[in-house]
């Protein structure tokens, strides 16, 4: 469906003092929390949404500052607050336990949720499993793109005003695989979501997750190795940001790593190869069933 249809099929909740867009398929199935990446939105899950809903009750929201959620100006966006928004949304929906499928920025939000479970600081939400798609699980392996480096630098506020549809399309396409490039129509739709309510003017503030990852490295990376719940990584290995080189580090630090590699796929595997992601995710959960 189009981003406009996606928005019409969702609703809003007041969470952490902000109006947050979300979708919930409701029902009695096990809950799967979907956490999207930067700089896009929950619409990223569109191509695999229906298939996932056969097995799960799906809950997905647009992170504060992204998609159709509020985009306060001059705001200090943090991953920690995004995790709290997820917790509050699930609590409002009377959900106390769930599985997680995360991508990119959402990976870091999931790491914070894992850390809360490991250290016992959150008694309201129990995670059963986490499946990560491409993302910066380790700050030392995250290869920021030039545009990200510019946006997070002191000239970031100026650069956001110079970034238009053309520049976005060029930089966004660069993280896809050589054979899985987005079409012009797809780029137009992604840009519509990114620029909704002038959201593209706030991207430099959201990119503070890069130094936040460094500051929280011990806590967030520690959660990956200390948790006792099942974790799988499904990775497009041709991703220049967090592809095959990230997997090398993952294997170094995580014992008995569960990894599925998708050759020729870049940073958005659920867009570039939705069936490959579905197959790997379904196999993971089929194995977990008692």
Secondary structure, DSSP 4 states (H G I P E B T S, - for coil): --HHHHHHT-EEEEETTEEEEEEE--SSSPEEEEE--SS--GGGGHHHHHHHHTTSEEEEEPPTTSTTS---TT----HHHHHHHHHHHHHHTT--EEEEEE-THHHHHHHHHHHHHHHT---S-EEEEEEE-S--SSGGG----HHHHHHHSTTHHHHHHH--HHHHHHHHHTTS-TT-PPPHHHHHHHHHHHTGGGGGGGHHHHTTHHHHHHHTHHHHHHHHHH--SEEEEEEETT-TTTSHHHHHHHHHHSTT--EEEETT--S-HHHH-HHHHHHHHHHHHHHH--
